[in-house]
Amino acid sequence: MKVPKQIRTYCPRCKKHTLHTVMLYKGGKRRKLAIGERRYRRKQEGYGSKRRPEQKRFAKTTKKQVLKLKCSECGYITHRKGIRLKKLEITEVA
């Protein structure tokens, strides 16, 4: 699916419709010292201890792509809810 590089949409900080630049959201690196990560590692340790039963086959063929919209006036970043796509292309609109 092709998405334009700039979208005119509502900015909650400006409280009006402004031009937004579109980027693809990528999740950050997990923190090794976070309590949840430490708890997960501790539970995974040892002989034959799996957190959940292993999935026999993977059901989904796509991931939900989340768009990051940055307001050109105030620089406020909002996320647009993800839709399932095989391929996302951010294009320049002529």
VENBEL-V296723 format. One record per run of one state. SS is the DSSP state (a for helix, b for strand, c for the rest). FROM is the first residue (numbers start at 1). LEN is the number of residues. Records with the same first field share a line. If there is no record, write none. Layout:
SS=FROM-LEN ; FROM-LEN
This chain:
c=1-1 ; 5-1 ; 12-4 ; 25-10 ; 45-18 ; 72-5 ; 86-3 ; 92-3
b=2-3 ; 6-6 ; 16-9 ; 63-9 ; 77-9 ; 89-3
a=35-10
